[in-house]
């Protein structure tokens, strides 16, 4: 199973974020992502054997973090993967605290995790053809109070996401 931990927006936040994706995709010449797939990856674990998924969930259940607000106010691009994104000009410390707590909990449970530097963003367009400098967008305030374990499957060129479990942040 190909797994990752993420922030998975509630329906209201998802709609607000999705409103930006078409404009950003048009501006960058990219293919907009589907609203249902919008998420912010916290920790990517990659391929995990089915028999270890419960163990991974147990590691996640030990994570303690406070809820926080994530103000998404900027759009931009990553040249290497050719994607356009939405993010915050000034991400909250609570986001980094959660990501680090989760990263260490999963790694300490003997799972391999992507070691790359955490760059919080939501991908809104893929296969972009034009790079743009980061620019401000109408802000969307996301009240983050859960994180999720998500399975991703690729069928052809489409990605299918399934939330396996969610944990509250008010612990």
N, C-alpha and C positions, 0 to 999 in steps of 0.2 A: 504494500500500500504506500502511495506517495503522500506524505503528510506534512502539514505545517501548522503552526499556531498563528492566529491572527486576531485583529480587531475586526469584528463582523458587524456592520452598522444595522441599527434598527430601521424599520421601513421609512420613517419620516426623514431620517438623516440620509438614507440611501437615495431618496427622491431628490433631496437638495443637492447632493453630490452629483447625481446623474445629470442634472440640468446643465452642468458645465462640460460634460464629456463630449458632446457633439461639437460645441464651439472649439474646444481644444483640438479635437481630431481634425476638424476642417482646417484650422490654422496650421497644423503640423503635417497635413496630408496623410494622416494615419487612419487606421481602422478602429472605430470606437469600440470599447469593451461593452459588454452587456451590463445593464444596471445590476442584475442579480449577482454578478461576479465581483462587484466592488468590495474591496477589503484592504486592510493594511497588514502585511506580513510582519510578524514579530520574530519568529524563529522558524527556519526551514529545516526539517529533519530529513527530507528525501524519502527514499524507500525504506520502509519499516516492515518487518515480517508481521503478519497478522497475529501470531501468537504473542507478540510483544506490545501490542496496542494498549492493552489494559495496564501494563506496566508504565507505559508512557503517560496514560491518563492519571495514574496514581502519582507520578512525579509532578504533573501539572496541578493536581489537587493540593499539593503542599505549598504552592506559591501564594504569598500574601502581598497584596498591593491595594492601595486606596483608589477609589474612583477619581477621575479627573476630567477636565474639559479639554478637547483638542480643537483648536480654532484653525480650520483649513482656509487659507487665504491667498495661496500662491499656486500658479501652474508653471510647468517647465518640462524639460526633456532630459533623457539620458541618451547620449550618442551611441554608446556601445550596444546596448540591447535594443536601440531604436524604439523607445517607448516614451509617451507623454504621461505626465503625472499631475496629481494635486497633492499639496502638502501644506505645511505651516511654515511661515517665515521664522517663527520662534516656537518650536515644539515644546510642550510642557515637560518639566522634569519627571512628572509621574509616568509619562510614556517611556522614558529611558529607564526608569526604575523598574517598571513592569517587564520590559524587554530583557533587562539584565537578570532579574530574578528568575524569569522563565528559562532563559538561555542556560543559566547555571544549574537549575533544577533538572533540566532534560539532559544536559551533558554529564552531570554528576550521577545520573541514573544509567550511565554508560551507553548513551545514544550519540551517534555522530550528528553534529549540527553544522550548518553553514557558518564558517568562521568570519565571513566578510563583515566589514563595519556596517552597523545598522544605519540605514538611510530611510527614515520613515516617509512613506509616500503611498498613494493609491494610484495604480496604473489605470489610465482612462483611454489610452489609444496605443495600439501596437503597429509595428511596421511603418513608422513615421518616415516621411521623405524630406521634411524641412525642420531644421533645428530652430528653436526660439530661445531667447534669454528668458529666465524666470520673470513672470509678470503677475501683478496682483489680480485677484478675482473677487467677486462678491463673497464675503466670508460666510462660512457655514460652521456653526458651533456644534460639535459632536460631544454629547455627554457620554463618556465611556464608562461603563459599569460592569462589563463582562469581557472575557476573551474566549476564543474558541479553538478547538482542534478541528482541522479541516482536511478532508481527503480530496485530492485533485486527480482526475483522470483525463487523458487526452484521447479524443476520438477524432481522427482526421486532423483538421485544423482547429477544432473546437475544444475548449477546456470545460469540463464539468466539475463543479465544486459541490461537496456535501459536508455539512457541519456534522461532526460525529458527537461532539460534546461541547458544553459551555460552562464556564465557571464565573461566579460573581466576584467583583472586586471589593465588595464592602466587608471584607474579613479582617 
